[in-house]
Amino acid sequence: MKAQLNLKIRQQQRPSEYLTAGLWFSDIIFILITNEIRLLILYLKRIRHMYYNNLL
């Protein structure tokens, strides 16, 4: 009886598959956005460097 109760509690605590898929999706989107921002900053630094050295 107690084992069944523990199993039921454990099943309730486990997040649903949709929730974990949503979390994975949001994490991937976050990583992609931060990567794009990092690349944009590098690009702007390169343009600034070219501008200051009269290469642009």
PQR file with spaces between the fields and no chain letter, atoms N, CA, C, O and H, PARSE charges and radii, in Angstrom:
ATOM       1  N    MET     1       0.833   -1.199    0.000 -0.4000 1.5000
ATOM       2  CA   MET     1       0.000    0.000    0.000 -0.0000 2.0000
ATOM       3  C    MET     1       0.876    1.261    0.000  0.5500 1.7000
ATOM       4  O    MET     1       0.653    2.199   -0.766 -0.5500 1.4000
ATOM       5  N    LYS     2       1.880    1.246    0.889 -0.4000 1.5000
ATOM       6  CA   LYS     2       2.756    2.411    0.962 -0.0000 2.0000
ATOM       7  C    LYS     2       3.586    2.557   -0.318  0.5500 1.7000
ATOM       8  O    LYS     2       3.856    3.670   -0.769 -0.5500 1.4000
ATOM       9  H    LYS     2       2.060    0.485    1.511  0.4000 1.0000
ATOM      10  N    ALA     3       3.988    1.417   -0.897 -0.4000 1.5000
ATOM      11  CA   ALA     3       4.757    1.460   -2.146 -0.0000 2.0000
ATOM      12  C    ALA     3       3.911    2.041   -3.276  0.5500 1.7000
ATOM      13  O    ALA     3       4.416    2.805   -4.099 -0.5500 1.4000
ATOM      14  H    ALA     3       3.768    0.513   -0.530  0.4000 1.0000
ATOM      15  N    GLN     4       2.627    1.683   -3.321 -0.4000 1.5000
ATOM      16  CA   GLN     4       1.747    2.243   -4.353 -0.0000 2.0000
ATOM      17  C    GLN     4       1.580    3.748   -4.167  0.5500 1.7000
ATOM      18  O    GLN     4       1.549    4.504   -5.137 -0.5500 1.4000
ATOM      19  H    GLN     4       2.217    1.062   -2.653  0.4000 1.0000
ATOM      20  N    LEU     5       1.473    4.172   -2.908 -0.4000 1.5000
ATOM      21  CA   LEU     5       1.327    5.602   -2.622 -0.0000 2.0000
ATOM      22  C    LEU     5       2.589    6.361   -3.036  0.5500 1.7000
ATOM      23  O    LEU     5       2.512    7.443   -3.618 -0.5500 1.4000
ATOM      24  H    LEU     5       1.498    3.558   -2.119  0.4000 1.0000
ATOM      25  N    ASN     6       3.754    5.778   -2.729 -0.4000 1.5000
ATOM      26  CA   ASN     6       5.013    6.417   -3.125 -0.0000 2.0000
ATOM      27  C    ASN     6       5.133    6.498   -4.643  0.5500 1.7000
ATOM      28  O    ASN     6       5.614    7.496   -5.178 -0.5500 1.4000
ATOM      29  H    ASN     6       3.817    4.899   -2.256  0.4000 1.0000
ATOM      30  N    LEU     7       4.694    5.445   -5.337 -0.4000 1.5000
ATOM      31  CA   LEU     7       4.743    5.435   -6.797 -0.0000 2.0000
ATOM      32  C    LEU     7       3.834    6.517   -7.372  0.5500 1.7000
ATOM      33  O    LEU     7       4.198    7.197   -8.332 -0.5500 1.4000
ATOM      34  H    LEU     7       4.303    4.634   -4.902  0.4000 1.0000
ATOM      35  N    LYS     8       2.643    6.672   -6.777 -0.4000 1.5000
ATOM      36  CA   LYS     8       1.707    7.691   -7.254 -0.0000 2.0000
ATOM      37  C    LYS     8       2.277    9.093   -7.034  0.5500 1.7000
ATOM      38  O    LYS     8       2.150    9.961   -7.897 -0.5500 1.4000
ATOM      39  H    LYS     8       2.348    6.119   -5.998  0.4000 1.0000
ATOM      40  N    ILE     9       2.900    9.310   -5.886 -0.4000 1.5000
ATOM      41  CA   ILE     9       3.497   10.620   -5.603 -0.0000 2.0000
ATOM      42  C    ILE     9       4.638   10.889   -6.576  0.5500 1.7000
ATOM      43  O    ILE     9       4.779   12.005   -7.077 -0.5500 1.4000
ATOM      44  H    ILE     9       3.003    8.605   -5.184  0.4000 1.0000
ATOM      45  N    ARG    10       5.448    9.879   -6.843 -0.4000 1.5000
ATOM      46  CA   ARG    10       6.576   10.043   -7.759 -0.0000 2.0000
ATOM      47  C    ARG    10       6.085   10.355   -9.173  0.5500 1.7000
ATOM      48  O    ARG    10       6.694   11.161   -9.876 -0.5500 1.4000
ATOM      49  H    ARG    10       5.333    8.973   -6.436  0.4000 1.0000
ATOM      50  N    GLN    11       4.996    9.724   -9.590 -0.4000 1.5000
ATOM      51  CA   GLN    11       4.451    9.990  -10.923 -0.0000 2.0000
ATOM      52  C    GLN    11       3.894   11.404  -11.019  0.5500 1.7000
ATOM      53  O    GLN    11       3.977   12.036  -12.072 -0.5500 1.4000
ATOM      54  H    GLN    11       4.501    9.069   -9.019  0.4000 1.0000
ATOM      55  N    GLN    12       3.325   11.903   -9.922 -0.4000 1.5000
ATOM      56  CA   GLN    12       2.796   13.263   -9.943 -0.0000 2.0000
ATOM      57  C    GLN    12       3.917   14.293   -9.988  0.5500 1.7000
ATOM      58  O    GLN    12       3.748   15.366  -10.568 -0.5500 1.4000
ATOM      59  H    GLN    12       3.258   11.389   -9.067  0.4000 1.0000
ATOM      60  N    GLN    13       5.050   13.982   -9.388 -0.4000 1.5000
ATOM      61  CA   GLN    13       6.157   14.929   -9.365 -0.0000 2.0000
ATOM      62  C    GLN    13       6.894   14.979  -10.698  0.5500 1.7000
ATOM      63  O    GLN    13       7.547   15.974  -11.012 -0.5500 1.4000
ATOM      64  H    GLN    13       5.188   13.110   -8.917  0.4000 1.0000
ATOM      65  N    ARG    14       6.792   13.920  -11.471 -0.4000 1.5000
ATOM      66  CA   ARG    14       7.489   13.883  -12.755 -0.0000 2.0000
ATOM      67  C    ARG    14       6.806   14.837  -13.741  0.5500 1.7000
ATOM      68  O    ARG    14       5.592   14.749  -13.928 -0.5500 1.4000
ATOM      69  H    ARG    14       6.261   13.112  -11.215  0.4000 1.0000
ATOM      70  N    PRO    15       7.553   15.745  -14.373 -0.5600 1.5000
ATOM      71  CA   PRO    15       6.927   16.665  -15.331  0.2800 2.0000
ATOM      72  C    PRO    15       6.464   15.922  -16.581  0.5500 1.7000
ATOM      73  O    PRO    15       7.001   14.876  -16.944 -0.5500 1.4000
ATOM      74  N    SER    16       5.472   16.485  -17.214 -0.4000 1.5000
ATOM      75  CA   SER    16       4.942   15.837  -18.407 -0.0000 2.0000
ATOM      76  C    SER    16       5.921   15.967  -19.567  0.5500 1.7000
ATOM      77  O    SER    16       6.819   16.808  -19.541 -0.5500 1.4000
ATOM      78  H    SER    16       5.036   17.335  -16.920  0.4000 1.0000
ATOM      79  N    GLU    17       5.743   15.131  -20.579 -0.4000 1.5000
ATOM      80  CA   GLU    17       6.642   15.161  -21.737 -0.0000 2.0000
ATOM      81  C    GLU    17       6.513   16.469  -22.505  0.5500 1.7000
ATOM      82  O    GLU    17       7.493   16.973  -23.055 -0.5500 1.4000
ATOM      83  H    GLU    17       5.014   14.448  -20.600  0.4000 1.0000
ATOM      84  N    TYR    18       5.306   17.015  -22.542 -0.4000 1.5000
ATOM      85  CA   TYR    18       5.119   18.276  -23.255 -0.0000 2.0000
ATOM      86  C    TYR    18       5.877   19.400  -22.566  0.5500 1.7000
ATOM      87  O    TYR    18       6.464   20.259  -23.224 -0.5500 1.4000
ATOM      88  H    TYR    18       4.510   16.605  -22.095  0.4000 1.0000
ATOM      89  N    LEU    19       5.862   19.389  -21.241 -0.4000 1.5000
ATOM      90  CA   LEU    19       6.559   20.429  -20.489 -0.0000 2.0000
ATOM      91  C    LEU    19       8.057   20.347  -20.730  0.5500 1.7000
ATOM      92  O    LEU    19       8.708   21.364  -20.972 -0.5500 1.4000
ATOM      93  H    LEU    19       5.385   18.692  -20.706  0.4000 1.0000
ATOM      94  N    THR    20       8.605   19.142  -20.666 -0.4000 1.5000
ATOM      95  CA   THR    20      10.050   19.008  -20.877 -0.0000 2.0000
ATOM      96  C    THR    20      10.415   19.357  -22.321  0.5500 1.7000
ATOM      97  O    THR    20      11.470   19.943  -22.566 -0.5500 1.4000
ATOM      98  H    THR    20       8.076   18.316  -20.469  0.4000 1.0000
ATOM      99  N    ALA    21       9.557   19.002  -23.276 -0.4000 1.5000
ATOM     100  CA   ALA    21       9.824   19.364  -24.672 -0.0000 2.0000
ATOM     101  C    ALA    21       9.791   20.883  -24.831  0.5500 1.7000
ATOM     102  O    ALA    21      10.605   21.453  -25.557 -0.5500 1.4000
ATOM     103  H    ALA    21       8.700   18.526  -23.078  0.4000 1.0000
ATOM     104  N    GLY    22       8.849   21.533  -24.153 -0.4000 1.5000
ATOM     105  CA   GLY    22       8.782   22.991  -24.202 -0.0000 2.0000
ATOM     106  C    GLY    22      10.004   23.639  -23.596  0.5500 1.7000
ATOM     107  O    GLY    22      10.501   24.644  -24.106 -0.5500 1.4000
ATOM     108  H    GLY    22       8.188   21.070  -23.563  0.4000 1.0000
ATOM     109  N    LEU    23      10.494   23.064  -22.501 -0.4000 1.5000
ATOM     110  CA   LEU    23      11.694   23.608  -21.866 -0.0000 2.0000
ATOM     111  C    LEU    23      12.907   23.433  -22.769  0.5500 1.7000
ATOM     112  O    LEU    23      13.734   24.336  -22.894 -0.5500 1.4000
ATOM     113  H    LEU    23      10.090   22.249  -22.087  0.4000 1.0000
ATOM     114  N    TRP    24      13.007   22.261  -23.399 -0.4000 1.5000
ATOM     115  CA   TRP    24      14.107   22.033  -24.342 -0.0000 2.0000
ATOM     116  C    TRP    24      14.035   23.045  -25.479  0.5500 1.7000
ATOM     117  O    TRP    24      15.051   23.612  -25.882 -0.5500 1.4000
ATOM     118  H    TRP    24      12.335   21.528  -23.297  0.4000 1.0000
ATOM     119  N    PHE    25      12.823   23.267  -25.994 -0.4000 1.5000
ATOM     120  CA   PHE    25      12.638   24.190  -27.112 -0.0000 2.0000
ATOM     121  C    PHE    25      13.044   25.604  -26.715  0.5500 1.7000
ATOM     122  O    PHE    25      13.738   26.289  -27.466 -0.5500 1.4000
ATOM     123  H    PHE    25      11.998   22.807  -25.666  0.4000 1.0000
ATOM     124  N    SER    26      12.606   26.045  -25.525 -0.4000 1.5000
ATOM     125  CA   SER    26      12.944   27.403  -25.090 -0.0000 2.0000
ATOM     126  C    SER    26      14.441   27.537  -24.841  0.5500 1.7000
ATOM     127  O    SER    26      15.024   28.584  -25.122 -0.5500 1.4000
ATOM     128  H    SER    26      12.042   25.489  -24.915  0.4000 1.0000
ATOM     129  N    ASP    27      15.068   26.482  -24.314 -0.4000 1.5000
ATOM     130  CA   ASP    27      16.521   26.523  -24.113 -0.0000 2.0000
ATOM     131  C    ASP    27      17.251   26.650  -25.447  0.5500 1.7000
ATOM     132  O    ASP    27      18.203   27.420  -25.569 -0.5500 1.4000
ATOM     133  H    ASP    27      14.593   25.632  -24.085  0.4000 1.0000
ATOM     134  N    ILE    28      16.802   25.893  -26.441 -0.4000 1.5000
ATOM     135  CA   ILE    28      17.455   25.949  -27.755 -0.0000 2.0000
ATOM     136  C    ILE    28      17.285   27.332  -28.374  0.5500 1.7000
ATOM     137  O    ILE    28      18.232   27.879  -28.939 -0.5500 1.4000
ATOM     138  H    ILE    28      16.029   25.266  -26.342  0.4000 1.0000
ATOM     139  N    ILE    29      16.081   27.902  -28.271 -0.4000 1.5000
ATOM     140  CA   ILE    29      15.841   29.244  -28.806 -0.0000 2.0000
ATOM     141  C    ILE    29      16.735   30.262  -28.095  0.5500 1.7000
ATOM     142  O    ILE    29      17.312   31.146  -28.728 -0.5500 1.4000
ATOM     143  H    ILE    29      15.311   27.458  -27.812  0.4000 1.0000
ATOM     144  N    PHE    30      16.839   30.122  -26.758 -0.4000 1.5000
ATOM     145  CA   PHE    30      17.677   31.049  -25.987 -0.0000 2.0000
ATOM     146  C    PHE    30      19.138   30.964  -26.424  0.5500 1.7000
ATOM     147  O    PHE    30      19.806   31.986  -26.582 -0.5500 1.4000
ATOM     148  H    PHE    30      16.370   29.404  -26.244  0.4000 1.0000
ATOM     149  N    ILE    31      19.627   29.742  -26.617 -0.4000 1.5000
ATOM     150  CA   ILE    31      21.020   29.551  -27.043 -0.0000 2.0000
ATOM     151  C    ILE    31      21.236   30.149  -28.433  0.5500 1.7000
ATOM     152  O    ILE    31      22.252   30.797  -28.684 -0.5500 1.4000
ATOM     153  H    ILE    31      19.084   28.912  -26.488  0.4000 1.0000
ATOM     154  N    LEU    32      20.278   29.930  -29.331 -0.4000 1.5000
ATOM     155  CA   LEU    32      20.417   30.480  -30.682 -0.0000 2.0000
ATOM     156  C    LEU    32      20.426   32.002  -30.665  0.5500 1.7000
ATOM     157  O    LEU    32      21.219   32.625  -31.371 -0.5500 1.4000
ATOM     158  H    LEU    32      19.452   29.404  -29.127  0.4000 1.0000
ATOM     159  N    ILE    33      19.547   32.608  -29.861 -0.4000 1.5000
ATOM     160  CA   ILE    33      19.474   34.071  -29.809 -0.0000 2.0000
ATOM     161  C    ILE    33      20.754   34.646  -29.219  0.5500 1.7000
ATOM     162  O    ILE    33      21.289   35.623  -29.743 -0.5500 1.4000
ATOM     163  H    ILE    33      18.903   32.102  -29.287  0.4000 1.0000
ATOM     164  N    THR    34      21.253   34.052  -28.132 -0.4000 1.5000
ATOM     165  CA   THR    34      22.480   34.574  -27.527 -0.0000 2.0000
ATOM     166  C    THR    34      23.660   34.405  -28.478  0.5500 1.7000
ATOM     167  O    THR    34      24.549   35.254  -28.528 -0.5500 1.4000
ATOM     168  H    THR    34      20.818   33.259  -27.706  0.4000 1.0000
ATOM     169  N    ASN    35      23.667   33.316  -29.226 -0.4000 1.5000
ATOM     170  CA   ASN    35      24.741   33.119  -30.201 -0.0000 2.0000
ATOM     171  C    ASN    35      24.669   34.177  -31.303  0.5500 1.7000
ATOM     172  O    ASN    35      25.699   34.702  -31.727 -0.5500 1.4000
ATOM     173  H    ASN    35      22.944   32.625  -29.185  0.4000 1.0000
ATOM     174  N    GLU    36      23.466   34.489  -31.763 -0.4000 1.5000
ATOM     175  CA   GLU    36      23.310   35.526  -32.788 -0.0000 2.0000
ATOM     176  C    GLU    36      23.763   36.881  -32.256  0.5500 1.7000
ATOM     177  O    GLU    36      24.411   37.640  -32.977 -0.5500 1.4000
ATOM     178  H    GLU    36      22.630   34.063  -31.418  0.4000 1.0000
ATOM     179  N    ILE    37      23.431   37.192  -31.006 -0.4000 1.5000
ATOM     180  CA   ILE    37      23.843   38.467  -30.416 -0.0000 2.0000
ATOM     181  C    ILE    37      25.363   38.533  -30.315  0.5500 1.7000
ATOM     182  O    ILE    37      25.964   39.573  -30.582 -0.5500 1.4000
ATOM     183  H    ILE    37      22.905   36.575  -30.421  0.4000 1.0000
ATOM     184  N    ARG    38      25.983   37.415  -29.926 -0.4000 1.5000
ATOM     185  CA   ARG    38      27.444   37.376  -29.815 -0.0000 2.0000
ATOM     186  C    ARG    38      28.094   37.612  -31.182  0.5500 1.7000
ATOM     187  O    ARG    38      29.071   38.353  -31.293 -0.5500 1.4000
ATOM     188  H    ARG    38      25.494   36.570  -29.709  0.4000 1.0000
ATOM     189  N    LEU    39      27.546   36.976  -32.218 -0.4000 1.5000
ATOM     190  CA   LEU    39      28.084   37.175  -33.566 -0.0000 2.0000
ATOM     191  C    LEU    39      27.881   38.610  -34.043  0.5500 1.7000
ATOM     192  O    LEU    39      28.743   39.171  -34.719 -0.5500 1.4000
ATOM     193  H    LEU    39      26.753   36.374  -32.128  0.4000 1.0000
ATOM     194  N    LEU    40      26.745   39.201  -33.692 -0.4000 1.5000
ATOM     195  CA   LEU    40      26.477   40.590  -34.075 -0.0000 2.0000
ATOM     196  C    LEU    40      27.474   41.534  -33.412  0.5500 1.7000
ATOM     197  O    LEU    40      27.959   42.470  -34.048 -0.5500 1.4000
ATOM     198  H    LEU    40      26.044   38.746  -33.142  0.4000 1.0000
ATOM     199  N    ILE    41      27.782   41.296  -32.137 -0.4000 1.5000
ATOM     200  CA   ILE    41      28.750   42.140  -31.435 -0.0000 2.0000
ATOM     201  C    ILE    41      30.129   42.009  -32.074  0.5500 1.7000
ATOM     202  O    ILE    41      30.826   43.006  -32.257 -0.5500 1.4000
ATOM     203  H    ILE    41      27.388   40.536  -31.620  0.4000 1.0000
ATOM     204  N    LEU    42      30.524   40.783  -32.413 -0.4000 1.5000
ATOM     205  CA   LEU    42      31.816   40.594  -33.084 -0.0000 2.0000
ATOM     206  C    LEU    42      31.853   41.324  -34.426  0.5500 1.7000
ATOM     207  O    LEU    42      32.864   41.926  -34.788 -0.5500 1.4000
ATOM     208  H    LEU    42      29.957   39.973  -32.264  0.4000 1.0000
ATOM     209  N    TYR    43      30.745   41.263  -35.155 -0.4000 1.5000
ATOM     210  CA   TYR    43      30.661   41.931  -36.456 -0.0000 2.0000
ATOM     211  C    TYR    43      30.776   43.447  -36.297  0.5500 1.7000
ATOM     212  O    TYR    43      31.473   44.106  -37.069 -0.5500 1.4000
ATOM     213  H    TYR    43      29.924   40.774  -34.862  0.4000 1.0000
ATOM     214  N    LEU    44      30.089   43.996  -35.291 -0.4000 1.5000
ATOM     215  CA   LEU    44      30.148   45.436  -35.063 -0.0000 2.0000
ATOM     216  C    LEU    44      31.542   45.873  -34.635  0.5500 1.7000
ATOM     217  O    LEU    44      32.009   46.941  -35.032 -0.5500 1.4000
ATOM     218  H    LEU    44      29.523   43.460  -34.664  0.4000 1.0000
ATOM     219  N    LYS    45      32.208   45.055  -33.827 -0.4000 1.5000
ATOM     220  CA   LYS    45      33.584   45.375  -33.435 -0.0000 2.0000
ATOM     221  C    LYS    45      34.503   45.382  -34.648  0.5500 1.7000
ATOM     222  O    LYS    45      35.386   46.232  -34.762 -0.5500 1.4000
ATOM     223  H    LYS    45      31.829   44.188  -33.504  0.4000 1.0000
ATOM     224  N    ARG    46      34.293   44.433  -35.550 -0.4000 1.5000
ATOM     225  CA   ARG    46      35.119   44.373  -36.759 -0.0000 2.0000
ATOM     226  C    ARG    46      34.877   45.601  -37.636  0.5500 1.7000
ATOM     227  O    ARG    46      35.826   46.159  -38.187 -0.5500 1.4000
ATOM     228  H    ARG    46      33.575   43.743  -35.458  0.4000 1.0000
ATOM     229  N    ILE    47      33.631   46.025  -37.771 -0.4000 1.5000
ATOM     230  CA   ILE    47      33.318   47.214  -38.569 -0.0000 2.0000
ATOM     231  C    ILE    47      33.940   48.453  -37.929  0.5500 1.7000
ATOM     232  O    ILE    47      34.485   49.308  -38.627 -0.5500 1.4000
ATOM     233  H    ILE    47      32.860   45.572  -37.324  0.4000 1.0000
ATOM     234  N    ARG    48      33.858   48.550  -36.599 -0.4000 1.5000
ATOM     235  CA   ARG    48      34.446   49.692  -35.903 -0.0000 2.0000
ATOM     236  C    ARG    48      35.962   49.726  -36.107  0.5500 1.7000
ATOM     237  O    ARG    48      36.548   50.785  -36.329 -0.5500 1.4000
ATOM     238  H    ARG    48      33.415   47.856  -36.032  0.4000 1.0000
ATOM     239  N    HIS    49      36.572   48.570  -36.028 -0.4000 1.5000
ATOM     240  CA   HIS    49      38.020   48.468  -36.248 -0.0000 2.0000
ATOM     241  C    HIS    49      38.381   48.924  -37.667  0.5500 1.7000
ATOM     242  O    HIS    49      39.357   49.649  -37.860 -0.5500 1.4000
ATOM     243  H    HIS    49      36.095   47.709  -35.847  0.4000 1.0000
ATOM     244  N    MET    50      37.600   48.501  -38.645 -0.4000 1.5000
ATOM     245  CA   MET    50      37.865   48.896  -40.025 -0.0000 2.0000
ATOM     246  C    MET    50      37.644   50.397  -40.209  0.5500 1.7000
ATOM     247  O    MET    50      38.371   51.052  -40.955 -0.5500 1.4000
ATOM     248  H    MET    50      36.808   47.912  -38.489  0.4000 1.0000
ATOM     249  N    TYR    51      36.631   50.938  -39.520 -0.4000 1.5000
ATOM     250  CA   TYR    51      36.332   52.369  -39.632 -0.0000 2.0000
ATOM     251  C    TYR    51      37.467   53.206  -39.049  0.5500 1.7000
ATOM     252  O    TYR    51      37.888   54.195  -39.649 -0.5500 1.4000
ATOM     253  H    TYR    51      36.040   50.406  -38.913  0.4000 1.0000
ATOM     254  N    TYR    52      37.958   52.805  -37.878 -0.4000 1.5000
ATOM     255  CA   TYR    52      39.033   53.566  -37.239 -0.0000 2.0000
ATOM     256  C    TYR    52      40.344   53.480  -38.014  0.5500 1.7000
ATOM     257  O    TYR    52      41.156   54.404  -37.958 -0.5500 1.4000
ATOM     258  H    TYR    52      37.616   52.002  -37.390  0.4000 1.0000
ATOM     259  N    ASN    53      40.554   52.407  -38.721 -0.4000 1.5000
ATOM     260  CA   ASN    53      41.783   52.265  -39.502 -0.0000 2.0000
ATOM     261  C    ASN    53      41.605   52.701  -40.956  0.5500 1.7000
ATOM     262  O    ASN    53      42.445   52.410  -41.807 -0.5500 1.4000
ATOM     263  H    ASN    53      39.894   51.657  -38.766  0.4000 1.0000
ATOM     264  N    ASN    54      40.507   53.399  -41.230 -0.4000 1.5000
ATOM     265  CA   ASN    54      40.214   53.925  -42.570 -0.0000 2.0000
ATOM     266  C    ASN    54      40.212   52.838  -43.635  0.5500 1.7000
ATOM     267  O    ASN    54      40.634   53.063  -44.769 -0.5500 1.4000
ATOM     268  H    ASN    54      39.825   53.635  -40.538  0.4000 1.0000
ATOM     269  N    LEU    55      39.740   51.673  -43.262 -0.4000 1.5000
ATOM     270  CA   LEU    55      39.624   50.592  -44.237 -0.0000 2.0000
ATOM     271  C    LEU    55      38.226   50.520  -44.834  0.5500 1.7000
ATOM     272  O    LEU    55      37.992   49.801  -45.805 -0.5500 1.4000
ATOM     273  H    LEU    55      39.397   51.491  -42.340  0.4000 1.0000
ATOM     274  N    LEU    56      37.308   51.265  -44.251 -0.4000 1.5000
ATOM     275  CA   LEU    56      35.919   51.185  -44.697 -0.0000 2.0000
ATOM     276  C    LEU    56      35.600   52.395  -45.561  0.5500 1.7000
ATOM     277  O    LEU    56      34.476   52.529  -46.045 -0.5500 1.4000
ATOM     278  H    LEU    56      37.498   51.850  -43.462  0.4000 1.0000
